[in-house]
Amino acid sequence: MEDIKIFEEFFTSHVSASSVPELILNLILVAAFAHFLAKFYIKYGRTLSNRKDFSNNFITVAMATMLIITIIKSSLALSLGLIGALSIVRFRAAIKDPEELTYLFLAIALGLGIGAQQTMVTIISFLSILLILYIRQSGLFGIRKEKQWQQDLHLIISTEFPKLLHLDLIQDLISQHCQYSRTKRVDKTETSLEYICIVEFKDKGSLEAIDAALRSIDDKVKISFMDLRGGMTGTS
């Protein structure tokens, strides 16, 4: 009987619920740090997709996570109920880059930590992680920083003469002047060719060299390059 009583108390015990002012303060704190995380991701992230749109989710994800943890931490029964509820829900997120998942987990961890009233531990850990990421990106303490022309760029080449400026020729020219290249998309018809790739140039003159080589074959070729991390963009 004693064991049954202990077991029942275990399920019915409640941790003191958060007061309304504390809840509001935590929500504001989570929103502020999630906003800071979004700004950091936009400026220092390396993902080639639209970082601004993706980072708009950080505040919502962090606050929703904090709210869930604040509710379920007061009851084991609620915690088990959440597990049962989530087992019938399937989340499908279009994660295109591992870095997106990393920042998303950081936003969730922010909500988890503050929601569990581990505020100082969470803030110190959060700022430490961002500091390490900043050091890696800024080149401090001897850590190599990529120059702008070494960063991954979207290079788009369009021509109306695919028989003259064919795909193999374009790829050969790019490989001569780039340390790295990866084809993203090719649209080809009898009267046009559009080639999209990600490249990392060997030096500052690589783009001009590619441009000159392509125009020596087709003087009407259109070349566009974009750095979706907030760097350089252009069209020629």
Residue pairs with C-beta under 8 A, 6 or more apart in sequence:
10 76
11 76
11 77
12 77
13 76
14 74
14 75
15 73
15 74
15 75
16 74
17 74
18 26
18 70
18 117
23 70
26 66
26 70
26 114
26 115
26 119
27 63
27 66
27 67
29 114
29 119
30 62
30 63
30 66
30 110
30 111
30 114
30 115
31 59
31 62
31 63
33 62
33 110
33 123
33 126
34 58
34 59
34 61
34 62
34 63
34 107
34 110
34 111
35 58
35 59
37 55
37 58
37 62
37 103
37 106
37 107
37 110
37 126
37 130
38 55
38 56
38 58
38 59
39 55
40 130
40 133
40 134
41 51
41 54
41 55
41 58
41 103
42 51
42 52
42 55
42 230
43 230
44 133
44 134
44 137
45 51
45 99
45 103
45 229
46 99
46 152
46 229
47 54
47 96
47 97
47 99
47 100
47 228
47 229
48 97
48 152
48 154
48 198
48 228
48 229
49 96
49 97
49 100
49 228
50 228
51 228
51 229
54 100
55 103
57 104
57 107
58 103
58 104
58 107
61 104
61 107
61 108
61 111
62 107
62 108
62 110
62 111
63 111
64 111
65 107
65 108
65 110
65 111
65 112
65 115
66 110
66 111
66 112
66 114
66 115
67 111
67 115
68 82
68 111
68 115
69 111
69 112
69 115
69 116
70 115
71 78
72 78
72 79
72 81
72 82
73 79
73 115
73 116
93 104
95 101
95 104
106 126
106 129
109 122
109 125
109 126
110 122
110 126
112 122
113 119
113 121
113 122
113 125
113 126
114 122
134 140
135 141
135 143
136 143
137 145
138 145
139 145
148 227
148 231
148 232
149 201
149 203
149 204
149 206
149 207
150 179
150 200
150 201
151 200
151 227
151 229
151 231
152 180
152 198
152 199
152 200
152 227
153 198
153 199
153 200
153 201
153 225
153 226
153 227
153 231
153 232
154 184
154 196
154 197
154 198
154 224
154 225
154 226
154 227
154 228
155 174
155 196
155 197
155 198
155 199
155 210
155 223
155 224
155 225
156 194
156 195
156 196
156 222
156 223
156 224
156 225
156 226
157 170
157 193
157 194
157 195
157 196
157 214
157 221
157 222
157 223
158 192
158 193
158 194
158 195
158 221
158 222
158 223
158 224
159 165
159 192
159 193
159 218
159 220
159 221
159 222
160 191
160 192
160 220
161 218
161 220
162 188
162 189
162 190
162 191
162 192
162 193
164 217
164 218
165 193
165 214
165 217
165 218
165 221
166 193
167 186
167 188
167 193
167 195
169 217
170 195
170 214
171 181
171 183
171 195
173 210
173 213
173 214
174 181
174 197
174 199
174 210
175 181
177 201
177 202
177 206
177 207
177 209
177 210
178 199
178 200
178 201
178 202
178 206
179 200
179 201
179 202
180 198
180 199
180 200
181 197
181 198
181 199
181 200
182 197
182 198
182 199
183 195
183 196
183 197
184 196
184 197
184 198
185 194
185 195
185 196
186 193
186 194
186 195
186 196
187 193
187 194
188 194
201 207
207 225
210 223
211 223
211 236
214 221
214 223
215 221
222 235
222 236
223 235
223 236
224 234
224 235
224 236
225 232
225 233
225 234
225 235
226 233
227 233
